[in-house]
């Protein structure tokens, strides 16, 4: 018969720490898609401002002119923000022992 030196370590833990998939960051592909979508929407609004700059008379022209000048900066800043992801780094949890252990001889 084999005596185990550290028998309490082999007992099943009541609540093992398990890594949650929801705490992980977005994949680089998803992050890039979201940033490109933000950039495209902002630059589309800028294009509308440029068209309205030519079409609209009077003082409205100045408002759309300012929008056409400022929106590229805003688009780049929004595109570079990226995802917030997990609040803290994800560390692997404690691995629980297997449910069925082999008999030792």
C-alpha positions, 0 to 999 in steps of 0.5 A, a space after each residue: 500500500 502506498 501512503 500519500 505524503 500530501 493527502 489534503 492536496 488530493 482532496 476535491 476542492 469545493 469551489 475551484 477557481 475557473 477562468 471565465 471566457 467573458 473576462 477575456 479581451 476581444 480578439 484582434 480581428 473583432 477589435 479591428 472591425 469595431 475600430 474601423 466601423 467607428 472610423 468609417 461612421 465618423 468619416 461618413 459624417 465628415 463627407 456629409 459636412 463637406 457636401 452641406 458646406 457647398 449646398 447650404 447658404 448663410 451662417 450654416 456653412 461655417 458650422 459644417 466647415 468646422 465639422 469638416 475640419 474637426 471630424 478627421 481628428 475625432 475619427 482618428 482618436 476614436 479609432 485608436 482607442 481600441 477595446 477596453 477588454 478585461 479590467 485586470 489581467 486574466 490569470 489561470 485558476 487552480 486546476 481541479 483534480 480529475 473526477 476519476 483518478 487512477 488507482 495506484 498500486 
